[in-house]
Amino acid sequence: MFIIDLIVIAGVIAGLQVVIFKRYVLRNLHYVRRFKVKHCFRGDEIELVEQLSNKKRLPVPWLRVESQLSTHLHFSKQDNFDVSSGQVYQNHRSLFSLGGYMKLTRTNRITPNRRGWYKLSTVSLTSGDLFGNISCHIQIPLEDELIVYPKPAVVPFEQLPSQSLQGEQQVKRFIIPDPFVIVGARNYQSGDSMKQVNWKATARAGTLQVHQYDFTADRSLMILLNVDDKEGMWRNVTNEAVIEQGIEWAAGAAEAAISRGMDVGFTANMPMSGNSDHIHIEPGRGQEHLFMLYELMAKLVIERTSLFMDLLMLEALKRYSNRDIVIITSYWSDSLELAANSLMQNGNTVSIWYLPEAVQKDTFKSEVTVNDRGRYVS
């Protein structure tokens, strides 16, 4: 009889704890997940912080926290933690146990392996009774985000047509001729105006000579990126890794130019997240402008908004001049050459940086071709 009574009492207690935990276990339970920093570069190790607060006397015997995150956020291996990855998202699962009025903080180390705009959306909390007989869950909205900048590549900036760009400073190899400062004479070159002819020097040398002017380097750099990974591409990009490298080349060129005091602009036949038009940023200078470019590059979506030839012609129709234009592209064609010539006729230089078929590590390799397609002529 005693054993039967004991079984009955145990059954009542088990049933009572089921009712109590089912009703109260997730009450006054607060969960926060946030990135410790809001911005970083690709490859930086950062921290994702989880904070749980049980603001009641009843303990939480077990708690499973589940969410989906981008596969481009790589987690370091930890205990009480599981990650299963798909092609786009990974399922992130954590296990906790909290006593009454207990606060717990867990820090996960993650490394973004691709630039982007990562948002935390929702998280699912599941808990139950002491013996796992029942479970209940709630969803909590999250609002934090992380902007991962492209890692600026080391680019051959010195191989641009204007090899000694120093912003507004006077430099050894200069760009824009100053007609008020004559420093000597040089041989006549195709494209020189007859107004520049130095007749005295011509008489002495016996060959046609023109004035050699001093120069100032008040020029700007315009970076143009082509999202097409091959000529004749349909709407979808098949080799996204190569275009990602192109974005990092663009970031590297912007960093190199701004560090030399230049103005830098950027455009591409790609939209930003949440936008349908192609991105276009007029030249500006300084660290604030550079990090604005980084952020916009981070938010680029790899899809085509227009043909790259149309983008080049649109730039040519703006009729700006005195800019050094860098075109980053996977291919070149007669139609692109024609559009580039229009940019040069406006008084700009155009250089082509060819993207390789296979992704390379952060820097240009010797086999990557850097072609000078034009030089400014006054």
Buried (B, 14 or more C-beta within 10 A) or exposed (E): EEEEEEEEEEEEEEEEBBEEBBEBBBEEBEBBBBBEEEBBBBEBEBEBBBBBBBEBEBBBBBBBBBBBBBBBBBBEEEEEBEBEBEEEBBEBBBEBBBEEEBEBEBEBEBBBBBBBBBBBEEBBBBBBBBEEEBBBEEEBEBEBBBBBBBBBBEBBBEEBBBEBBBBEEEBEEBBBBBEEEBEEBBEBEEEBEEEBBBEEBBEEEEEBBBBBBBBBBBBBBBBBBBBBBEEEBEEEBEBBEBBBBBBBBBBBBBBBBBEBBBBBBBBBBBBBEEEEEBBBBBBBBEEEBBEBBBBBBBBBBBBBBEBBBBBBBBBBEEEBEBBBBBBBBBBBEEBBBEBBBBBBEBBBBBBBBBBBEEBBEBEBEEEBEBEEBBBBBE
